[in-house]
Amino acid sequence: MFGIGTTELLVILVVALIVLGPKNLPKAARTLGKGLAEFRRVSTDFQRTINTEVELEEHEKRKQEARKDLYGDDETPAKKKTAKAEQRDPEAKPDIAVAPDSEQQDTAATAQADADAVTDKQKVKA
């Protein structure tokens, strides 16, 4: 555990028994055990945190290397497209998609239904 052999551990226990006495020794051992358990818990949590941070850093490195291999530099295609557009016209705003108006959708649906009805009538007459 800490490089302590059985004889050293036995000597420590005898000295603790003499110093603390038989009544206080169990309480001291319990307190020492709880302290060691808490220390282990904290050190394990710290170690997990460090390992997670290292893994995240390595993942980001691999992601940047893959992006560099794929695109030839650190820019993504969207950044390249924006940069090219700004070079052509720095004042231009990017294209913004606008959702169609609900009235337009209703009108288009009605027109399609009317066209279908006319087609059905023509089929019946023929």
C-alpha positions, 0 to 999 in steps of 0.5 A: 500500500504505502511500502509498509511491511507487516512488521512496520504495520504491527509496530504502528498498531502497538504504538497507536494502542499505547498512545490512544488507549483501547477505548479510543483506538476503534474511534480513531481507526474509524475516522482514519478509514473514513478519511482515507476513503474520502481521499480515494474518492476525491483522487479518483474524481480528479483523475477522471476529470483530467482524463476526460479533459485530455480525451476532449483535447485529443478529440478536438485535435483529431477533428481539426486534423481531419478538417485540414486533410479534408478541406486543405486548411482550417476553414470549413466550406461554409466559411470559405463560401462566406469569405468568397461572397465577401470578396465579391461584394463586401456590402452584400448580405447573406441569402436568407431563406424565408418561409412561405406565407400560409395564405400562399400555401392555401392558394396553391393547395386550392389551385392544385385541387381545382386542377385535379377536379378539372382533370377528373371531369375530362377523364369522365367525359372521355 
